[in-house]
């Protein structure tokens, strides 16, 4: 009976980060209940939690860490966390064949095996990362240089003049934005709007407002939850100002 009571009990935890580095601005996320806070200059923080909640600690200068709250921490309403500094170690460098700067010579002297591609078999083709439909269409319309020798790549030129290339680039951006917005809504959104008030009916409009930013993909695609959270915080302020000016 006592165990059940402890499991259901949610308390405000007083926390302290211990480390030799900078302690301010470390992100503390309760991934179970979608709570979020940051540390002050002394490494202190306060966050709500209950037994078995997972707290996630993240910062550029520290290794990420997850702690599952124990009964003792809930009882004491406090938690102390030690973080290890993140060290970017360089891979070992092996000195081998000296490069001359002559591409043909260096390729010949290299001991590395080059993977076989379409061109080794005499078949023209694309050898980069796998593309989706929108990327393939743009590649087909915009492939290769505009001028080849003394001639002109008429296919590319016609696509440029007709506006097809521009249209395909726009479609590709829309597809990429849609995928990134979907991830943000599913993964970061629930936590973000727990700590940042915005009406439900305004949230989709806010996501597209974010997508209009020139650095949207750079700031959000493939980034960590914490990095996306920081981007959204900055855009929300601008969104609210823009909404007020409309009214």
N, C-alpha and C positions, 0 to 999 in steps of 0.2 A: 504493500500500500504506500509505504514511504518512497519506494523507488519510482512508482507511477507518478507520485506528486512531484518529485524532483524532475522527472522527464518532461512533465507538462509545464513546469515553472519557467517563465521567461524573466530574466533579470537584466539590469543595466550593468554591464561589466566595465570596470576601470582597468585599462591596460597600460603596459609600459614596454616599450621596445628597448632592448639593450644591444648596443653595437658601438664600435669605435668610430664610425663614420657619421655623416649628417643624418639627423633623426627627424627632421621636419618634412612633411608632405608624403610620408609613406602611406600607401593605400591599404585600407583594412576593409575587406568585404566578407560579410556573412552570406555565403553562397547558398545556404539553406533557406534563409528567410528574406533574402534580397535586401539586406541592409548594407550601408556604405558609410565610411568616414575616412578621415586622414589624420595623421599624427601632428601634434604641435611641435614647436622647436625643441622641446625636451623629450620627444618621443612618446608622449602620453596620448591616449585616445579613450573614447567611450563608445560602446556599441552594445545593442541589445542582443541577447542570445539565450539559448536553452541547451539542455544536455544533448550532446551528440551533434550539435550544429558544427558546420565546417567553416572556419575562419581562414581567409586567404590573404596573405601579406605579400605585397608587391611594390617594387621600386626599381628604378633604373640601376641604382648602385648596389642593390642587394639581390641575392638569390631568392626566387619565390619560395614561399613556405605555406603549407596548409596544416592547421591544428584543429583537431576535433575536441570540442569542449568536454571536459570531464565533470563528474559530480562535485569534486572538490573545488574546482574553479567556479562553478555555479553557486556553491554554498558560500565561498569567500567573496563572490562578486568581483573577482579580480583575476588578471592573467598577466604573466610576464613572458615575453617572447624574445629570444636571441636570434638575430639575423646575421648571416654570413655575407661578406662583401663579394660582389660578382667580379670575377677576374677574367679578363679576356686573354686567354693564353694563345700564343702564336703556334701554329703547327711547326714541327721540325722541318728545317730546310735542308734538302740534300743537294749538294753541288755536283753536277754531272757534266754533260757536254757543254762546252762554251758556245754561246750563240754569237753569230757574226753580224746579224742584222740583215743578211741576205736570206730572204724567205725560202727560196728553193733549196739553198744549201742547208739551212737549219732544219727543214722538213726531212731532207735526205739523211742528215746526221742523227736525227731524233730516234731514240729507241722505243718511243711510245707507239702502240698500235692504234691506228686511226680506224674508227668504226666504219663499216661499209655503208654507203648511202645510195640513193637512187642513181646518182651520177656515175658511180663505179660500174653500174650495170647498163649504163647508156640509156636510162629512163629518166626523163625530166620529172621532177616532183618536189614537194615541200618536205624538208627534213627537220623542222623545228618542233616545238611542243604541240601536242594534239590540240586542234582548234575546234570551237563550237561552230554552229551553222552561220551565225552572224560574222564571225571572224573569217571563216572560209570564203564567204561571199565578198568580203572586203579585200581579202588577199587576191582573189581571182580578178577583181576589178582594178586593183591598184598595184599589182605585182610588177617588179622590175623597174629599171630607169626609164624616164620619158624618152631619152635619146639613146639609141643603140648604134654605136659606130657613126655612120653618116645617115642612118635612117631614123625614123620616129616610131615609137611604140603607139600605133594608132588605137589599139584597144584601150590603153590607159588614157590616151588623149581624149577619146570620145566619151569615156566614163567621166572624165573631169568636166568637159564642156556640157554634157547633159545634166550634170549635177548628181549622177548616180553614186559616185564615190563619196560625195559629201553626205548624201542621204544614208549610205551604208555606215559611214562613220558615226552619224547621229544615232542610227539604230543600234550599233554596237555599244555606244555609250549608255543608251537606255537599258539595254540588256544587262550590262555590267552593274549599272546603278540599281536595277531591280534586284539582282542577286545579293548585292551588298546590303541593301535596305532590308531584305528578308532576313539575313543573318543578324543584323542589328536588332530587328524587332523580336526575333526568337531568343537571342542569347543575352544581349545587353539591355534591351528595352525594359523588361520587367523590373530589373534592379534600378535602372536610371529613373524611372517614373515613381519609384517608391520614395526617392529622396528629392525629386524635382517635380513640382506640381505643374500639370498641364492637362486640360480637359481631354477626355478620350477621343472626342470627335475632332480634335485639333492635331492629334499625334501623327496621323498619316501626312497631313499637310506639312508638319514640322520635318518629317523624314525627307520629303522631296525638297524642302527648303535647304536642308543639309546637302542633298545631292547636287544642288545648283552651285555649290562652292567649287572653285577650280581645283582645290586640293582634296576633294572628297575621297576619291579612290586612294590617293596617296596616304591619307590619314586613317582610312578605315579598312581597306581591303588587305587581308592578311595580317592585320594588327592585333595586339592583345586587347582583351576586354577593358583593361585600365586605360590604354591609349585611346580607344574609341570613346570611353566614358568622358575623358578630358575634352575630346573634340566636341561631343554633344553638349557638354556644359557651356562651352564658349558660344556655340551656335544657338543655344536656347535663349541666351540673353539678347542676341541680335534678332531672333525670331519674334520675341515678345515686343521689342521696340518697333519692328516692322508691322506687327499686328495692330499696335496702338496707333501708328501713323495712318493705317488704312481706315480705322474707325474715326 
